[in-house]
Amino acid sequence: MLLTISYEGKQTQDLGYLLYKHPDKIQSFALSYGKAWVCYPEVSDEKTTVALILDLNPIELARGKLGSKEGGLFDYVNDRPYVASSFMSTAISRVFGTAMSGRCDTKQELADSKLKLTACVHMLNDNNHQDLAKEIFEPLGYTVKTQRMILDEKFSEWGNSPYINLEISGFVKLSDLLKHLYVLIPVFDKQKHYYVSEDEIHKLLSHGEGWLSEHPARNKIVYRYLYQRKSYAHKAINQLSELDNLENIPEQQESEPVQEFVKKKSLNLNQQRLQAVKQAVLDSKASSVIDLGCGECKLVSMLLNESQIKKITACDVSVRELEKAVQKLHYDTMPDYRKNKLKLIHGSLTYQDKRFSGYDCACIVEVIEHIELSRLPAFERVVFEFAKPRTVIITTPNREYNANYEFLPQDELRHDDHRFEWTRKEFQAWTKYICEKFNYTCNIQEIGELDENLGAPTQMGVFQKCE
């Protein structure tokens, strides 16, 4: 990761005083998962450039599984060591914290002055959102330039890279520039490397003081910076706007990892989805259930309360998710009557597994869209041919409804790890194919706020094995 800041004018070597980093030295700083380096590739009285370089240890990243949502291969093959992300924002605070506060013991007048500064952020992921950088930085008075490369010169059909090199320039105080970068780099980053707690509200408001409340993309910045935590975003926007009525704030599910920014207020989609699946399980008269792709076991926790359910198994491909589930379920202190119902197993939905067999009902909630289409036939056989429970309940996003998500670029999927999303017609065609091939019937239901033209955000198929 690379960030450079250039100062043009007179006696620009004073940049070293402002940053508390001497131009003649190369300095290193220990970070949790690697090192940060500061050096000056260009030094003169007319122009001086400082570079902040992050050298992250990929082994430590994999061990920590930072930014992971689904576990598995993503923990080891990802862009975290190479792109400007929340790691860069943290490094700015760690390395240039005094300069960001606006304090300079020897050159305070210079620190309080607007200087001709240019910042270059290399490899920033805008997910091919062509105007996002301009939308975010131009209202702050910067001239914005971006450079985008194609993915591979030999395979032009692959299209453009989702990464840009960003250059912003203008007359601005150095402390303001650093604050803008600190807040706005994470706005581009969908995978934070740290847990987003309520403390982040204070950080956002502190570093956004004097500019964020008037920014035309204020709400978008707040939601993205707070990693789509609805309750935190509401608090932050309420303080920024000094309004008690939050009717115009778009709703966002705190528990959802997807980027579902809705145009108008709606109920919590995740809760509606889980309630619908639970009811379908109960309606099926199942007494034994396996949750395939259980995540943190929110559905499992609900089903454990039902006397009808005598046996439930939770399975996930991610060991980390299962470890989190043990904590969320308070498994160690769980009463025996609940613990005796429950089993947690590690497994993959694309490999035949005898442990999946023998259940009345299988639940597969928001999972299939994470499977490569080339692996979908393997999933189909694992569930419908080999495990073949009497009832199979599958939920998946309705791609058509994405048009209602205000901040989701056109044709972009709701989650970075989604391999596909089906329209209602495509889902219906797939369920018909499954029924004909594996001798099931299927009832399709819609979950969530209904749009008369686009349907509901989630579609659910309840498959019943033919006798």
N, C-alpha and C positions, 0 to 999 in steps of 0.2 A: 504494500500500500504506500502511496506517495502523495504528499501534499506539499506544494511550494507556494511561498508568498514573496512577491517582489515589491520593493519600494523604489520608486523613481523620483528624482528631484535633486536636491542638494544635500550633501553630507549624508547620503543614504546609509553609510556604515553605522549610523546611529540606531539602525534597526536592531543591532546587537544589544544596545542598552535597553530598548523597549521590551525585548524578549528575554532579557537576562541570559543570553547565550552568546558567548564571544565568537566572532566570525573566524578567528584563527584556530578554533578548536573543533574537534569532533566529539560530541558528547553522547553517551548512551544512558538509557533509563530502563530499569527492570519493570516489566509488566507481568500480569498474572500468567499470560500465555505466550511470552516472548519478550522482545526488546523493542524499544523505540530509539531511533538515532536522529540527531540533529546535526546538520552540517550546512555550509554555505557554498554552493557551487559557483556563485557569482558575487564578487565583491568589488565595488568601486565607489567613487564619490557620487556618481550619477545614477547607478542602479545596483542594488544589492538584493540577492535572493537567498532565502533560507529554505531548507528542505527538511520535512519531517518524514522519516521513513519507518514503517512498521515491519518488523521481521517476526512473524508469528510462527510458533512451533506447531506444525501440523499434527504431530503425534499427541501433543498436549490437547490440541483441539479435539481430536478424535476421542481421547480418553474422557474429556469433559462432555463430549457430545453437545457442544454449544450450538444453539440455534436449531437443534433438531426438533422435528415435529412428529416424524413417523419412525425414527430409528432406522436400523438396517444400514444399507449401503450409503445412504445420505450422510451418515455420521463421518464417513471416511472419504467420500468423493463429493466435494462441494467447493464453492468459490470463496469461502471464508478467509483463507490466507492471502488472497490476491486482490480483493476489491475494497474500495472505500466503503466502510460500513460503520456500525456502532462502535467497533474497535477504534476507528479513527477518531470519533467524537470523544471517546474516553481518553485517548492519548493526548488530544488537544488540551483537555482539562488538566491532565496530569503533568504535561511538559510545559505548557504555556499558561498555566493557571494565573500567575501574577499579572502577566500582560493582559489576560482576558478580564481581569478585575479593573484594568485601567490605571494601575499604580506603576509609577516609575520614579525611583528615589532620586535619580540624577537628571532625568529629562522629562519632568512632569508636564511642562508646557508642550513638549512634542507629543506626549501621550494623549494630551487633550486636544490635539490638532487633527484636522482631516488631512490625510496624506494620499498621494497617488499610489494606490495599492492594487496589485493583481494577484489573485489566488487561483491556483490550478489544482483541481482534484482529479486524480487519475483513476480510471476504472470505477465509475459510479454507476450503479445499476438503476436505470430508469424504466426497465422492462419495456423498452421501445415506446414509451409515452413521449411522443415527439416534443410536446410543449411544456412538459412538467418543470424542467429547469428554469425556463423563462417565467413560467407562472409563479414559481417560488422566489426567484432572486430579483427579477426586474422591478417589482414594486418597491424594493429596498434601494433602488437607485443604481444598480449595477448594470453594466453592459455585459451581456451574456453571450458566450460562444461555446458551441459544443462540437465535438468531433466523434463520429461513430464509425466503427470499422465493420466490415462484413465478417461473418463467422469464419469463413475459410475461403481464401482466394481461389483454390482449386475446385471448390464446390459452391459456386455462386448461388445455386438454387436453394441453399440453406438459409439465405437471407442475411439480414443485418444482425449484429451482436446486440444484446440487450444492455451493453455497457457503453458509457460515453466518457470522454475526457472533457471535463468542464472547466471553463475559464471565466471568472467573474472579475471585473475591474471597475474602479470608480474612486472618487475622493471620499474617504471614510476613515474614521478613527480605527486604529489597529484593534482596540478592544472590542469595538462593534463588529468588525470583520470576524474576529475569532468567535464571538457569541453567535453570529449568524451561522457560521460553519458548524459550531457545536450543536446547535438546535436543528439545523436543516439537513445535515448529512444523514442523521437517523430517519428523516422523513422519507428518504429514498430506500431505506433498508427494511425489508419485510421480516428479517430474522434477527432479533436482538440477541446479543450474547450474554445478557444478564436478565435477571427476573425484574419485571416492571412492577414496582411497588408504588404506594401512594407518595413516597418521597419524591418520585419523579415529577409530580405536580409542582412542587416547590422549585425544583431545578429549572423546569420549563418556564415558570413565571419569572423567576429571578433573571435568567439569561434572555428572556423575551421582553423584559421591561423596556418600555419606550418605543417599541416597534411592532410587537406581535399583535396587540389588540386592534391596531388599525390595518393590519395586513388583509387584503381582499381574500386571500386563501387561508385565513386564520383557522377555520374549523378543520379544514383538511390537514393543516400542519399539526394541530393538536391531536387529532385522531391517529395520525400516522406516528407522531413522536411517542405517544403513549401506547403504541402498539395495539390500538383498537380496544383499549379498556374503556368501556362505555361509562362506567360510574366515575372514573378518574377524569375522563374527557369532559363530562358534564360539569364537574367541579371546577376544572380549569377554565372552561369557556364561561361559566357563570361569573367567576372572578374577573376574567378579562373584560366581559361586557357589562358587569355590574347590573345584571338583570336577574330577576327571580324566576321569570317564565322561560323555560327551555323548550318551548313547543317547536321552535324552528331548528333545533339541533337534530341531525340525523341519528337514527337509532343504530346501535351496534352491539352485537352479542359479546359480552365479556368472555364467555366460555368458548367462543368459536375462534379457531385459528385462521379462518378464511376472512377475506377482505369484503365483508358484506355491509357496505355503507348504503343505507336505505334512504330514499327521498322523503319518506314520511314515517312518522312514529308507528311502530308495530310491536307486537308481543315478542317475547324472547323465542326466536325460532328454534333454538336447540331444545328448550324445554317442551315446546309443542311437538317436536320430532320424537323425543324420548317418551312422552306421554302417549303418542300415537302408536309407537312400537310396543310399549308395555300393554296397551289395551288390545292390540292385535295378538300378542302372546296369550293373554288371558282368554280372549275370545276363541283361540284355537284349542282350548282345554288342555294345553300342554302342562305336564308336571315336571318334565326335564328339559332344560334349555342350555344351549351353548352359544355364547356371544363371541363370534369370530371377528377379531379386530376390535377388542374391547376397550383399548385405550386406558383411561384412568378409571374405568368401571362405573361410570355414572348410571348406565342402564342396569348393570348388575346390582348396584346398591338399591335401586328401586324394586327390582324383582325379588330381592332377598326378603322384602317386607311382606310378600304375598304368600299366604298359607297354601295356595294352590301349587306353588313351585316347591318341589321336594329336592331337586338337584339342579345345580347350575354350574357350568364351567366357563371360565373366562380365558380367552386365548388371544395373544398378540405376538406379532413378529418382533417387537421391540422389548428387550429385557428392561430397559429404562422405564418404559410405560408401565410394565408390570410392577416394578419396584415402587413407582409413584402410586399405583393402585393399592398396593398393600398399605401404604401410609394413609391414603384417602379413606379406605375402608376401615381403618383402625383394626387391622386384622389381628394384631397381637392381643388386643383386649376384647375382641369380638365374643359375644356370648356363644356358648357351645352350640345352641340350637341353630344359629346362623352359620357358624363356621363349619358345621357338619354338612351343610347344604353345598358348600362352595369349594371349588378347586380352580387353581390358576395354573395355566400351562403356557409354555413358549412354543410357538409353531407358525408355519407359513401356510397361507391359503392356496398356494400354487403347487403344493406337494401333497400327495396322498398320505393320509395320517389316520391310522386305526382309531386314535383317540377321539376323532371327530364323529364317530359312528355311535348309534344307539340313543339318540336324543329325539324327543318329540318335536322340538322346534330349534331352528338355528336363526340367529339374528346377525345381520351383516349391515351395520349402520354407518353410512358415509365412508365406505371402504373401497368399493370396486373402482371408483374413479381414480384411485391411487395406483391401480394395477396397469402395467403396460398392456395395450390392446393385443399385442402378440402373445401375452401370457394369459389373456382372458379365457381361452379355451381350456387351459389347465385348471383355472379356478372353477369353471363350470363343471368339469368332470369331478374334481375333488368334492364339491358340495352336492351336486345333483345326482351323480352316478355312484360315487363311493360312499359318502356319508349318508346321503338320501334320507334326511329327516322327513317326518310327515308334513311339517310346515317350515317354510323358509321365508323370512321377512328381510327384504332388502330396501334400503333407502339410498338415494343418490340425488345430486343437484339437478334441477331443471335449467338447462343453459339458456333457454329463452328468457327466463326471469331476470337474467343478469342485466338486462337493459334498465331495470329499476335501481341498480346500484350506481349511484351518482358518480362515485370516484373510481369506478372500475372501468379502465379503458376498453373500448370496443374490441370484441373478439378475445379479450383476456379472460383466462379462467380464474375461478374464485380463490385458488390456492396454488402456491408455487409447485406443490408436489402433485397436483392433479394432472393425470395423463390425458384425460378426456372428460367431457361433460356432455350428456345426451339431451337432446330436445325431447319433448313429450312423445313425438312420433317415433323417434329413434328408440326410446326406452320401451315403448309399446311393441315395436317390432322385435326387440331383443327378448322380451318376456314371452312373446308368441313363439319364437324360435326355441326357447328353453322348454316351454310346455310341450311342444311337438316332439322334441328330441328325447326328453327325459320323463315324459308321461306325468306332467303336472298341469294343474289349472292355475290361473293367476287373476287376482283382483287388484287393480291399480287404484291408489288413493293419492290425493294431493294434500300436502301439509304446509301450513303457513298462510299468510295473508294472500288472498286470491286476487289476481289481476285478470279481468275478463278477457283480455287479449293474450296475455302471456302465461296464464296459469299461476300456480303457486311456486314458491322457491324450492320446495323439496317434493320429490315424487317417491312413492312407496309401492312396492310390489309384494303382495302376500301370496305366496305359492302354496298350493295344497297338492300333496301326492295323490294321484288317482288310485283307487282301490283295484 
